[in-house]
Amino acid sequence: MDMRYIKKRDFSVCDTVSVCATTLSECVGQIFDLPVEPVSATVDLIGVPAVVSASKDPKIKEMYSKATMAIIDGMPIVRKGRKLGFSCDRCAAPDIMGPIFAESVKRGKTHYFYGGKDDEVLEKLRTNLERDYPGIKIVGMYSPPFRPLTEEEDEKICNEINELKPDFCWVGIGAPKQEMWMWEHQEKIHGTRMLGVGAGFNFFAGTLDKAPAWVENASLEWLFRLTKEPKRLWKRYILGGFTYLKLSIGHPSRKLR
């Protein structure tokens, strides 16, 4: 059964992937309302790197198309949506995580965190969240090794998550790896909302600075992050940026619904 979330305001980005045009508050509300049966819900954050990756790899394109909900994580895409007449905001990981944490405290919802550089990051993450969101329910955390898990290891972590029954399973192992992991585990992990948030773990752990609002509004967050991690990100932002421009010119965005 196809449980893809039925969106009211979709548009394609460069004919590569489609996203849901929402404001930030609408996005958070819709995530809480996502169906989690018969399979868990997956939420993918679509930015310029995701569009570029999908244009090069059919499997990645299919993966994003099968997400329960695909939301906008990039000001260039927000501007495309607004030009098409949509009212939409950028819904980056730090922007949606905070409101979801706050609302989950009110509703008594629980959280599991899969990812992070190491256990130290997870410890800082837990400390900060319990300080900033009193009453937040974190039922488990796991930082996987920098290698593929064996079948036995993967089965063990899936069983652990299923036993803990979190309402939200946050996945922070980098894109598009985290989205692929969610897609492949959508039927293995039950009754939860899986969100791929990448560096969101680091932002809330305090190990990575978030770009100032004016930098984000000027579509310069890529430059801000590039200065922080040049060796790791230069290909994604420099080469990927040129690819995105070519895609934008060759395949204009369009409304789907």
C-alpha positions in Angstrom: 0.0 0.0 0.0 1.4 3.4 -1.0 1.3 5.6 2.1 2.9 8.6 0.4 1.6 11.7 2.1 -1.0 13.4 -0.1 0.2 17.0 -0.5 -2.0 19.9 -1.4 0.7 22.2 -2.7 3.4 20.3 -4.6 5.8 21.6 -7.2 8.7 20.0 -9.0 12.2 21.4 -8.7 14.0 21.4 -12.0 11.9 18.4 -13.0 14.1 16.3 -10.6 12.2 16.0 -7.3 8.9 17.4 -6.0 8.5 19.2 -2.7 5.6 20.3 -0.5 5.2 24.1 -0.3 4.4 24.9 3.3 5.0 27.6 5.9 7.1 26.5 8.8 4.1 26.2 11.2 2.1 24.2 8.6 5.1 21.9 8.1 5.4 21.1 11.8 1.7 20.5 12.1 1.6 18.1 9.1 4.6 16.1 10.4 2.6 15.4 13.6 -0.3 14.3 11.5 1.6 11.9 9.2 0.3 8.3 9.1 2.7 5.8 10.6 0.8 2.6 9.8 1.1 0.2 8.0 4.6 1.6 7.5 6.6 4.3 9.3 6.6 7.8 7.8 9.7 9.3 6.2 10.4 13.0 6.0 13.1 14.2 3.6 14.5 17.7 3.6 15.2 18.8 0.0 17.9 21.4 -0.6 20.0 22.1 -3.6 22.4 19.2 -3.0 19.4 16.8 -2.9 18.2 18.1 -6.3 21.6 17.7 -7.8 22.1 14.2 -6.4 18.6 13.1 -7.7 19.5 14.4 -11.2 22.6 12.2 -11.3 21.3 9.0 -9.7 17.9 7.4 -10.6 17.8 5.4 -7.4 18.2 8.6 -5.3 15.5 10.3 -7.4 13.2 7.3 -6.8 14.0 7.4 -3.1 13.0 11.1 -2.7 9.9 10.5 -4.8 8.8 7.8 -2.3 9.3 9.9 0.8 6.1 10.3 2.8 6.8 14.0 2.9 9.4 16.1 1.1 9.9 19.5 2.5 11.9 22.5 1.4 15.4 23.0 2.8 17.0 25.8 0.7 16.2 29.4 -0.1 16.7 29.0 -3.9 13.9 26.4 -3.8 11.7 28.6 -1.6 12.1 31.4 -4.2 11.0 29.0 -6.9 7.9 28.1 -4.9 7.0 31.7 -4.3 7.4 32.6 -8.0 4.9 29.8 -8.7 2.5 31.6 -6.3 2.9 29.4 -3.2 3.2 30.7 0.4 6.2 28.7 1.6 9.2 28.9 4.0 12.5 27.2 4.3 12.0 24.3 6.7 15.6 23.3 7.5 16.5 20.8 10.2 17.1 23.4 13.0 13.9 25.3 12.1 11.6 22.3 12.4 13.4 20.4 15.2 12.9 23.0 17.9 9.2 23.5 17.3 8.7 19.7 17.2 10.6 19.2 20.4 8.5 21.9 22.1 5.2 20.5 20.8 6.2 16.9 21.7 6.6 17.9 25.3 3.0 19.2 25.4 1.8 16.0 23.7 4.0 13.6 25.6 5.7 12.3 22.5 9.0 10.4 22.6 12.2 10.6 20.6 15.0 8.3 19.4 18.2 9.6 17.9 20.1 7.6 15.3 23.4 9.2 14.2 25.8 11.8 15.3 29.6 11.7 15.0 30.1 9.8 18.3 28.7 9.2 21.7 30.1 12.5 23.0 28.0 14.4 20.5 24.9 12.4 21.6 25.6 13.1 25.3 25.9 16.9 24.5 22.7 16.6 22.5 20.8 15.0 25.3 22.1 17.5 27.9 21.1 20.5 25.8 17.7 19.2 24.9 16.8 18.3 28.5 17.9 21.7 29.5 16.1 23.7 26.7 12.9 21.5 26.6 12.2 20.4 30.2 10.1 17.2 30.1 11.3 16.0 26.7 11.2 12.2 26.5 14.4 10.8 24.9 14.0 7.0 24.9 17.2 6.1 23.2 20.3 7.2 21.2 22.7 5.3 19.0 25.8 6.5 17.1 26.5 4.0 14.3 30.1 3.2 13.3 31.5 4.7 10.1 30.9 1.5 8.1 27.9 -0.5 7.0 26.3 -2.4 9.8 26.2 -6.2 9.6 22.8 -7.8 9.3 23.0 -8.9 12.9 23.9 -5.3 14.1 21.1 -3.8 12.0 18.5 -6.3 13.2 19.6 -5.5 16.8 19.2 -1.8 16.5 15.8 -2.2 14.7 14.6 -4.4 17.5 15.7 -1.9 20.0 13.9 1.0 18.3 10.8 -1.1 17.9 10.8 -2.1 21.6 11.2 1.6 22.7 8.3 2.7 20.3 9.5 6.3 19.7 7.0 8.7 18.1 10.0 10.4 16.3 13.1 8.7 15.1 15.7 11.4 14.2 18.4 10.2 11.7 21.6 12.2 11.4 24.2 10.3 9.3 24.4 12.7 6.3 22.5 13.1 3.1 21.6 11.1 1.0 22.8 8.2 3.2 20.3 9.0 5.9 17.4 9.2 3.5 18.4 5.9 1.9 18.6 4.4 5.4 15.1 5.6 6.2 13.7 4.3 2.9 15.2 0.9 3.5 14.0 0.7 7.1 10.5 2.1 6.6 9.0 -1.3 7.0 11.6 -2.6 9.5 11.0 0.1 12.1 7.3 0.4 13.0 4.9 3.2 14.0 7.2 6.1 13.9 8.1 9.3 12.0 11.7 9.2 10.6 13.3 12.5 9.8 16.6 12.9 8.1 18.2 16.0 9.7 21.9 15.7 9.0 23.8 18.4 10.9 20.8 19.1 13.0 22.3 16.8 15.7 25.4 19.1 15.8 23.4 22.3 15.9 21.5 21.2 19.0 24.5 19.6 20.5 26.3 22.9 20.2 29.2 21.5 18.2 28.3 23.4 15.0 27.2 27.0 14.7 24.0 27.9 12.8 24.2 30.6 10.2 22.7 34.0 11.1 19.2 34.6 9.8 20.3 37.4 7.4 22.8 34.9 5.9 20.1 32.3 5.3 17.7 34.9 3.9 20.4 36.0 1.4 20.8 32.4 0.3 24.4 32.4 1.6 24.2 29.7 4.2 26.2 27.4 1.8 29.1 30.0 2.0 28.8 30.1 5.8 29.0 26.3 6.1 31.8 26.1 3.5 34.0 28.4 5.7 33.4 26.0 8.6 34.1 22.7 6.7 35.8 23.6 3.4 37.4 20.2 2.8 34.2 18.2 3.3 31.8 20.6 1.6 33.5 22.3 -1.3 32.4 19.8 -3.9 28.8 19.8 -2.6 28.5 23.6 -2.7 30.8 24.8 -5.5 30.4 22.1 -8.1 26.8 21.3 -7.0 25.9 25.0 -7.2 26.9 25.1 -10.9 25.0 21.9 -11.6 21.9 23.3 -10.0 22.1 26.5 -12.1 22.2 24.4 -15.3 19.3 22.3 -14.1 17.3 25.4 -13.3 17.9 26.9 -16.8 17.2 23.6 -18.6 14.2 22.4 -16.6 12.1 25.1 -15.0 10.0 24.3 -11.9 6.3 23.7 -12.3 3.2 23.2 -10.2 2.0 19.6 -9.8 -1.2 20.1 -7.8 
